[in-house]
Amino acid sequence: MRRLAKRLSFYEELSQEQTDQLDRLNVYYIESRYTETLEEMKKAIGQDEAQDILKECKDMIEWLEAYKK
């Protein structure tokens, strides 16, 4: 995800926390692309971690929406 984000004109304005979030989310994206590891990933992620991931995604979306205004 970071590689894609680097193509944005405002990449340099992302905080270190935001780029770290992109790195963490990238792990889940890669694993979810391959159906053979999807079931393993579902078993490995607990509800608390899933809620944290969802919050990070929502935070990033909110930041992006606010930035484009």
C-alpha positions as CSV (number, residue, x, y, z in Angstrom):
1,M,0.0,0.0,0.0
2,R,2.9,2.3,0.7
3,R,4.1,2.0,-2.9
4,L,0.6,3.0,-4.1
5,A,0.5,5.9,-1.6
6,K,3.8,7.2,-2.8
7,R,2.2,8.0,-6.1
8,L,-0.1,10.5,-4.4
9,S,0.9,14.1,-4.7
10,F,0.5,14.5,-0.9
11,Y,2.4,11.4,0.2
12,E,4.9,13.6,2.0
13,E,2.1,14.9,4.2
14,L,1.3,11.5,5.7
15,S,2.5,11.2,9.3
16,Q,4.8,8.4,10.4
17,E,1.8,6.8,12.1
18,Q,-0.1,6.8,8.9
19,T,2.6,5.2,6.9
20,D,3.0,2.6,9.6
21,Q,-0.7,1.9,9.3
22,L,-0.4,1.4,5.6
23,D,2.4,-1.1,6.2
24,R,0.2,-3.0,8.8
25,L,-2.8,-3.0,6.5
26,N,-0.7,-4.2,3.6
27,V,0.0,-7.5,5.4
28,Y,-3.8,-8.2,5.7
29,Y,-4.4,-7.2,2.1
30,I,-1.7,-9.6,0.8
31,E,-2.9,-12.5,2.9
32,S,-6.5,-11.9,2.0
33,R,-5.7,-12.1,-1.8
34,Y,-4.8,-15.7,-1.5
35,T,-7.8,-17.9,-0.7
36,E,-5.6,-20.7,0.8
37,T,-4.4,-18.3,3.5
38,L,-7.7,-16.5,4.1
39,E,-9.1,-19.1,6.4
40,E,-5.8,-19.2,8.4
41,M,-5.9,-15.4,8.7
42,K,-9.5,-15.5,9.9
43,K,-8.5,-17.9,12.6
44,A,-5.5,-15.9,13.6
45,I,-7.2,-12.5,14.0
46,G,-9.2,-12.0,17.1
47,Q,-12.2,-9.6,17.5
48,D,-10.1,-6.9,19.2
49,E,-7.5,-7.0,16.4
50,A,-10.2,-6.9,13.8
51,Q,-11.7,-3.9,15.5
52,D,-8.3,-2.2,15.6
53,I,-7.8,-2.8,11.9
54,L,-11.2,-1.5,11.1
55,K,-10.6,1.7,13.1
56,E,-7.3,2.3,11.3
57,C,-9.0,1.9,8.0
58,K,-11.8,4.3,9.0
59,D,-9.2,6.8,10.3
60,M,-7.3,6.7,7.0
61,I,-10.4,7.2,5.0
62,E,-11.5,10.1,7.1
63,W,-8.0,11.7,6.7
64,L,-8.1,11.2,3.0
65,E,-11.6,12.7,2.7
66,A,-10.7,15.7,4.8
67,Y,-7.5,16.2,2.8
68,K,-9.3,16.4,-0.6
69,K,-11.6,19.2,0.6
